[in-house]
Amino acid sequence: MGGCANEMTHQHHIIDYIELAVVDMAEAKRFYATAFDWKFNEYGPEYTGIQRPGGGEVGGLRKESSVQRGGPLILL
């Protein structure tokens, strides 16, 4: 089967996408950029995508008024 070199290959048993609720978007981006060297795609004040190295996204930060128990949305 032919395929485009840019196609993403899906792997089993790994996190494919994670979305985290945050109260302070600027502080969350600063923390994750410093801690994990994450880069972001800006979609406005309520949502920021987490860039996947090599292209695409691996998750996002979602602005909420408070962070609730059971917080992250994780897609396998």
C-alpha positions, 0 to 999 in steps of 0.5 A, a space after each residue: 500500500 502506498 502512503 504519503 510520507 506525512 501520514 501519521 502512523 497510529 501506535 497501540 498502547 500509547 496516549 494519542 491525545 490529551 486535553 487538560 483543563 486549566 484556570 490560567 492559560 498563560 501560566 499553564 503554557 509557561 509551566 508546560 513550556 518550561 517543564 516539557 519544552 511544549 510548543 503551542 498552537 493558539 486557537 484563542 483565549 479558551 483553547 490552545 493546542 499542544 504541538 506534536 514534534 514533527 507536526 500535528 497536535 498531541 493534545 490541548 489546554 482548555 480554559 475552565 473557571 475551575 479544575 474538577 476531579 477527573 480532569 484530563 481527557 485522554 484518548 488512547 
